[in-house]
Amino acid sequence: MHISNDIRYIGVNDHQIDLFEGQYVVPNGMAYNSYVIMDEKIAVLDTVDRHFGAEWFANLEKELGGRQPDYLVVHHMEPDHSANIGNFAAKYPNAKIVASLPAFNMMKNYYETDFPAQKMVVKEGSTLALGKHTLTFIGAAMVHWPEVLMSYESTEKALFTADGFGKFGALDVEEDWACEARRYYIGIVGKFGAQVQTVLKKAAALDIQTICPLHGPVLTENLGYYINLYDIWSSYAVESEGVMIAYTSVYGNTKKAAEYLAEELEAKGCPKVVVCDLAREDMAEAVEDAFRYGKLVLATTTYNGDIFPFMRTFIDHLTERNFQNRKVAFVENGSWAPVAAKVMAKALEGSKNIEVAGTVTIKGALKEENKLQLAELADSMMQ
Ligand code: FEO
């Protein structure tokens, strides 16, 4: 695949992986992107996952047409991109490895060497001249690891964004961008909104025509759409109006309450209601929805004097990603001493700008009085 005459795609699709980063289901696989810029000097941009070294080298050699690469630029050291640095260094001993100082320190951890004979350290503002093309490096610490650099190629106006603007899904499967890009972003980079905002401000000063991420498709049209979504996600703003009801239920009574509340919200004209059983649905999808919508209802049972484990996990995922700026309500159930609402409220204590709209307490089965309380809760969520 050619991004342009001189920028060529040499990445791979992974349909074997069971869990990306050891935790995310990827029903449509994963792409590990890599690029080569053909010029007087040849720069290879990042490698791929360890299982795909042979395929990647074959892709590279096809584009090289018998020439030798001069540089390997390492934007990010996570092994889905860095696993073939050692193989590249051995195969092309005259090529320089171009990376940030923290990246070279990580190479020592992964390879027990920082390749001193080939090492070229760059940082924010450094340039790499290839001929017609010049890469300028942009610091992007914590998007998604501390060593990350992005780079901008000024002739083609291409921004190489490392994990930024990436998504789940291999490139040979057609699917909506935003859904799997949001699940990827919130899950993997969601904690680092402030750092993403810093990089977006730097990017705003550039004339960008192509975004080349390390996962997902190369973006060439309507870039404002993607950049706007990144701005919303990284500033923890509300992307879609609506209410998410996240619940756990042991015998179906809390589930009934969640469904009753959803009907009430819909009857009152709520633009979108998402109901999620945290024990049975993909946790990353649930976390993504909590960040997508402006309002969240947490409904769970009291369990071992605490809350049901899937709800505990869900709230931990939210708070560790800096969940904030949301309206929240609680529905608790307990057969003899319900404490779930108190526990959930405490778990969210450190989250910024959370408005609590109310609490409904159920003891065992959902009763008429509870239905009235849920209708009132729907009213306060709608305000
Ligand atoms: Fe795709 Fe943070 O590695």
Residues whose N, C-alpha, C, O or C-beta is under 5 A from the ligand:
A	BS01	FEO	E78 D80 H144 D163
